[in-house]
Amino acid sequence: MATAETAGLAPVLAFALVGALGVGSQWLAWRLRMPSIVLMLLAGLIIGPVLGILDPAAQFGDMLGPIIAIAVAIILFEGGMTLNFHTLRDAATGVKRLIVFGAPLGWFTSALTLHYVAGLSWATSAVFGGIMIVTGPTVIAPLLRQAKLRKRPAALLQWEAIVNDPVGALAAVLAFQVVIVLETASSASAAAQVLTVGIGVATLLGIAGGWGIARAFRLAYVPEYMKVPVLFVVLLGVFALSDYVLHESGLLAVTIMGIWVANARLPSYTELRRFKEHATVLLVSGVFILLAASMSLASLRSLDMTVLLFVLAVILIARPLSVLAALSFSDVPWRERLLVAFTGPRGVVLVAVAGLFGERLVQIGIADAARIAPLAFALVAATVVLHGFTLTPLARLLGLTASASPGVIILGGSRWSVELAEALKKMGLQVIIADPNHAHLRSARDAGVDTFFGDILSKAAEERLDLVAYEKLICATDNDAYNTLVATDLAPEFGRENVFQVKRVRESSSRHALPATLGGQAIGGNMTYFEASALIYDGWEFRVTGLSEEFTVDQFREKNPEAILIAELDKSGNLRFLGPKSDPKNSTDIELLSLAPAKPKRSEN
């Protein structure tokens, strides 16, 4: 590992490098459509043990431990904010079984695997086994969207990842607390007393912090612009105070505080959680880079056949046993049980939390805890890469894929929307029209287009509408404010590049235009809602035209000068909607969707 002299990076420059590599790796992974964890792992290892550019222990010194501890505390708090008991009560039986029975079984089988296969002590196995049940909600969502699973197996995997995030954190924190007290207490009675007091104080502080935040926000004691700063200050205060009472109990306190806030039904909960998710992305990537760079060449060389056997045992034995046992005698079909059992990608949260716990266990004299970080890195890298390549083929083999083509949700049941949906269906795409007005969906139902009646932002839509099966969203109601609200709210879900909006009116100037952060992208020739509707009533129609080397897009334009280009679909099934200033990327071997005047009917004479 590099020394302070060889590394030569000032702390501020080191911070900037960590941030740039973490966020840059995630952006590059998005561009390349590959898991960001793999790139972050490579970046951290290259600048750390391989090239010796960054040595976190040298650059940050004694502050490295508190930096990682605070970052992990915020990550666990955000994880706690995902555990909404009301949502869990409404979840399907399969999800409840995976949480109530699968999580404890996963903890037990993981601990057995760590002890008997990886050779770790029972203390280290109990702590690491708890956090290993977390399958990573930030990892599973892109895999599900890529695989396009049917609704039920996708929901099982997604909800297990979301709810098990705080459950796994709680399991690891509790096991860690027990190990810390047992190792440091002078007698069994003293250990029991310290553990009881510590867990009690952490629970009370977590509840007090969550209750105080909920009450202050609900009674408007805190203005909107200060809610996030106040939340952070209270979070850090609860963490520090609990740690002062009992060393390392702060993580339990902030997790409980997050769960309390999640179930307080705050009006501003969505905004709070979204900001927390953004902060967590930064912290997770930063901690991941720091931990990867902190690994030594000796740690990397320790990744031998034992590690390979450990990873295989987790993937092929520990995970399947716990899932199949939890779902036995349930209404979940056996094909779905197999898919869930052999799909368990771990995420960066596991590495961040496991790395911190490993370091703390080493400090109290548990030497084999130093192996937690390399094992965590190996497990995360192996499961992400493996499931990234095998989930889609396995789902197809089991017959659990929804559609091979990207789905499109059209908001608004106008005549323009219905005819667009029919054209997209001709191209082999899955399409659904959603509208909160039942009468607006009559034409869509008559045309055989799938429909959803209700508000797309409602809980009913979240439970009944399978968003994972759809890749694009077009907001095209006659209510411009509603279009903007839906496009803005669902942009993080679909990706801003996949959300489009038909404007109700044309802005007279850029001064009166909406900010770029609101609404969706323009579609077609930047038509307004009324202009698009008028064209349909004037007899214009959607056409699907195949382009080739013999008939290119230039020839199409020459033959159809008035046509408005809407979208292109290439041979790989990639759908791309075209805006007012965008042209087809490929001029040949694509299907081109356009809106053009109706062709004159030939005379029968």
Buried (B, 14 or more C-beta within 10 A) or exposed (E): BBEEEEBBBEEEEBBEBBBEBBBBBBEBBEEEEBBBBBBBBBBBBBBBBBEBBBBBBBBBEEEBBEBBBBBBBBBBBBBBBBBBEEBBEEBBEBBBBBBEBBBBBBBBBBBBBBBEBBEBBEBBBBBBBBBBBBBBBBBBBBBBBEBBBBBBBBBBBBBBBBBBBBBBBBBBBBBBBBBBBBEEBEEEEEBEEBBEBBBEBBBBBBBBBBBBBBEBBBEEEBEEEEBBEBBBEBBBEBBBBBBEBBBBBBBBBBBBBBBBBBBBEBEBBEEBBEBBBEBBBBBBBBBBBBBBBBBBEEBBEBBEEBBEEBBEBBBEBBBBBBBBBBBEEBEBBEBBBBBBBBBBBBBBBBBBBBBBBBBBBBEBEBEBBBBBBBBBBBBBBBBBBBBBEBBBEBBEEBEBBBBEBBBBBBBBBBEBBBBBBBBBBEBEBBBBBBBBEEEBBEBBBEBEBBBBBBBBBEEEBEEEBBBBBBBBBBBBBBBBEBBBBBBBBBBEBBBBEBBBBBBBEEEEEEEEEBEEEEBBBBBBBBBBBBBBBEBBEEEBBBBBBEBEEEBBBEEBBEEBEEBBBBBBBBEEEEBBBBBEEEEBEBBEEBBBBBBBEEEEEEEEE
